[in-house]
Amino acid sequence: MTGDFRAIEPALKALLDGRSTDDSAYASARERAERYARSLVNDPAFGVIGSRIGGSIGKGTAIAPTSDVDLYLYLDSRFWETRGKPLAPSTVISRLHARLKTRLAFELGNRHCRLRPQTHSVGIHFQKEGSIGIDVVPALTQDENVEDAWIPRRTSGIYVQTSIERQLRLIESMDSPFRFLRRGIRLLKVWNQQDDVRLPSYAVEILGLHAVHRGCKKTEAGVFLSALDFIGETAMREPVYVDRYFGYAPPARRTCVILDPAMPSNNLGEGMDAQDGDRLGTAARRALAKIRKAVEFSEARRGRVAAQCLSEAFGQEELFKGGL
């Protein structure tokens, strides 16, 4: 994408700083999650062989205040099968819920928190205002190999293969040495909060990785604008992938193919069609047009109008208050 967008970069930086998870609430949540994990690891009756803070918090792509802490518990699959077959995903979630109920008996008894079985995790929600929730995700492994894990989906009754370890290594390697990628992804996630966008969070991360893979400018704005440009130009008719761990031969001109670089069988765009691609393309082009207007007004020293245009680019009125 061509053009000089330096006029709005300070506003984008301020936006990210205001949505940072580098604060005491998130630090406390991570510490609490790690403490729970330590008490569950090597549980002889539960088959826990390790743990990992993953998800957007683990990768550094979270935006406050919408992100919970994802605690992955690596489980030896031999403890989670019967007659050589894996237990039903609903059973795995149910047993994890019961184990956490025992582990958190004091907190639950004093109404400090509550537990809720979710699609692929058990959510721990704390009553104290400002506290960050923890999603405990069971991740089944074979032969204690944590590179590949299977996550149960309670609602559909299937397991989804993933690799938390490869995801974490990939974003770390692609974000070096300038530490721009994570911030660019976080801008995309703020844009993604619009009602007519709403891509899965991990799909947004892959779009950011894909922008870097294609050679975008190595700044947070470069990642953000390049990804929007791709969505707007292609209406998601071209595949999104990063061939770091695996070689790809994705189908051309299929809508919303967003392949997980850590697990190529996982298409984050599955279930989306051409109509969704058109919707996303329209939203991206609209955002880019508003951003260009914001630049023009900012350079003309019409900061208040520029702020309004930039707010509209993110689909949130008065997101940038007081002008640029």
N, C-alpha and C positions, 0 to 999 in steps of 0.2 A: 504494500500500500504506500503510495507516495503522498507527500504533503508534510508540512511543518506543524506539529501539534504541541510545540513547546509551551504555547500560551496557556494550555489547560493542564499541563503536567503537575504544577503545584497543587491544583485543586484535587486531582486524582490521588496524589500522595496524601493529602489531608484526609480524603475519604477513607483510604486504607488504614491510616493511623487511627481513625475513629472506630474502625471495625476490627481492630487487632485483638487477638486472643492472648497476647503477652501481658496478662494481668494476674492478680492474685487469685481470682475466682477460678480461672482455668488451671493455674498452677496447683491449687488445692485439689481440683478434680482429678488431675493426672496423678498426684501423689496418693489420693484416696484409691483410685483405680489400681495403681501398682501395689498398694498395700493389700487390697482384696486379692489380687492375683497371687501374691506371695503366699497367702494363707490357703490358696487352692492348689497351687503347683505341688506336684508329687503326692497328691491325694490318692492313696492306694485304691480307694473304692470308686474313684471318678475318672482315673486315667488322664489327668492333666500333666502334660510333659513340658509345657512352657507357655509363655504369654507374650503379647506384643500390643503396644498402643498403636493402632493403625488408623484407617479412615483419614478424614481431612485434618484432624488434630495431629495425628502421627506424621503426616506428610507436610504439615505447615501450610495447608491451603484453606484453612477454616476461616469463616468470617463470623464475628460476634454480632448478635447474641444467639444466633440460630443453631450453632453446632454443639452437639454433645460429644463426649469422649467415647470413642470406640475401643473397647478392651477385647481383644481376640484371645480366647483360651484355646491353645492347641491341645487336642485330645487324641489319644491313641485309639484308632478306630476299633482295635480288638476289644475294647471295653464297651463299644457301642454297636454291637451286632448280635444277632441271634441266628443260630444255625448257618453261620457264614454269610449272612446278609445284613446290611446296615439297618439299624432301627429306623422307623418312620421319623421324618423330620419333626413332626408334632410331638413325638415321644422324647426326642432329644431336647427340644425346647422345654417341655414339661419337666423333665428331670433336672435340667439346669435351673429352672425356676424353683424347684423344691430344694436344691442344694443351696442356692443363694438365700432362700428363706431361712434356712438353718444358720448360714454364715452371718446373716444380718438380723438375727433374732432381736438383739438389743435395740438396734436402730428402728426396726419395725415396731417393736413393742412400745417404744416411746414416741412413735409417730414422727420420727425424724425423716422417714422416707417411705416410699411404696414401690412395689414391684409390679411390672406389667409385661406379660408375654407379648412379643411382637413378631413380625413376619420372620425374621431370621436371628432374633436376639431376645434377651430379657432386659428391659429397661429399668434402671434404678433412678427414680425421680425423687429429689430431695425437697423437703417442705420449706426450708429456709430460703427466703427471698434472695435472688441473685446467685443461688447455687447452680452449678452446671451438672446436668444429668450424665449418667454412664450407661452405655449400651454394651452389655456383655454378650459377645458373639461366639458361639461354639464353632470351632474350626477343626474338622476331623482330618487326621493325617494317617498315612500308611507307613509302617516301619519307622515311625518317628521322624519322617522327612518333612520339615516345616516349609520347604520350598513350594510345595503344592498342598492345598487344603480344600476341603469340601464343606461348603456352608449350607446348612439346612434351610429350606423355605417352608415354613409351617403351612402357609395358605395353599400352596400348589402341590405340596407333598414330594418335592424333588430336592436334589442336592446340586449346588452350583459350584463348579471348580474355580478356584482363584489362587493367587499368590501374593499375599501381603508383603512378603520379603522382597520379591522382585519389584513390586510397585514402589516400595520405599527406596530401593537402590536406584531405580531409574530416575525418579525425580531429583534425587540428590546429585546424580551424575550430570543431568542435563541443566541443573540450576547453578553449576559451578563455571567460573569462579565469581560471577557478578551478582548472584543471588537475586535475579530479576524474575525468574519464571513463576515462582510461588506467588509473588505479588501480582503478576499479570493474570494468573488463574483466579486470584481473589477478586480482581476487578470483573472478570467474566462472571463470577458467582453472584456479585451484586447485581449485574445486568440480568442474570438468569432468574432473579426473584420476581420478575414481571409475570403477571398472570398468563400472558400469551406466549411465554417462552417455557420456563419450568422443565428444563432438561434434568435428567438424573445428575447428581453432584459429580459422580465419577466420570460421566460423559463430558462434563464441562472441563474437568482436568485433562482428559485425553485431547480435547480440542486445543487446549493450551500447549500440551506437549507436541501436538501435530504442528502448531504454528512454529515452534522452535525447530522441529525436524525439517520443516520446509525452508528455514533460513530467514526468519523474521528478524527485525531489529532487536538487539539484546537489551531491551528495557521493558519495564512493566507495561508501558503504553504500547510498545511494539508488539508484545504478545497479545494484548487485548484487542488492538485495532486489526492486527493480521487475522486473528480468529474471526472477528466480525466480518471482515472483508471476505474471507473464505465462505462463511455461511451465506452472506448476501449474494455473492457471485454464483455459487453452485446450487443454492436452495437444497443443500445436503444431498445432491445427486452424485457426488464423488465420495469415495470411501475415505474414512479418517483412520489412520493407523501409524504406528511408529515401529519400524522393524529393527529393534535393538536386540531382543532375545530370540525372535523367531522370524523366518522369512514369510512374506505374505504374497499371495496372488489373489487379492480381493476382487469380487465382481465389479465391473465398471457400470456406472449409470444406475445403480440400485440406490434407492433412497435410504438415508439414515443408517449407513453402515459405519458404526463407530466401534472399532475392534480394540479390545483390551490388549495393550502391548505386553502385559504380563501373562495373559492366557488367551490365545487367539480364538479359541472356540466361543468366547464370550463376546457377543455383540450387544453393546449398550443401547443401540438403536432398535433392537428387536421389538416388534409391536408398533413401531411408527411407520407411517406410510407417506406417499407423495404429498398428501394434503398437509401433513405435519412439516415436511420439508419446506413447502411453500410458506407456511406460517412462520417458520423460523427465518427463512430468507427475507421475508417482508419485515420482520422485527429487526433483523440485523441492518438492513438497508435504511430503515427509519432511524435507528440509533446513530448510524454513521452520518446521515444527513444532519441530524441535530448536533452532533459533535462538531462537524464542519462549521455550522452556524455559530456555535459557541466560540470557536476559534476566531471567526471573523469579528464577532462582537467584542471579544476580549481584546483583540488587536486594535479595535476602534475605540477602546477605553469605555465601552458600555458594559461594565462588569455585571450589573444587575440582570440585564437581558441575557448575557452570556451564561450566567448561573442558571437562569430559567431553562435555557436550551439544553444545558448539560444535565440538569435534573430530569428533563423530559427524555433525554437519551437513555437514562437508566429507568424510566418509567415510574419515577417517584417525585411527586411534587415537592418543591422546596428542599430537595436533598442537599443542595448547595446554597445555604442561606447567607445573605449579606453580600452577594456578588463575588465575582472572581477578581 
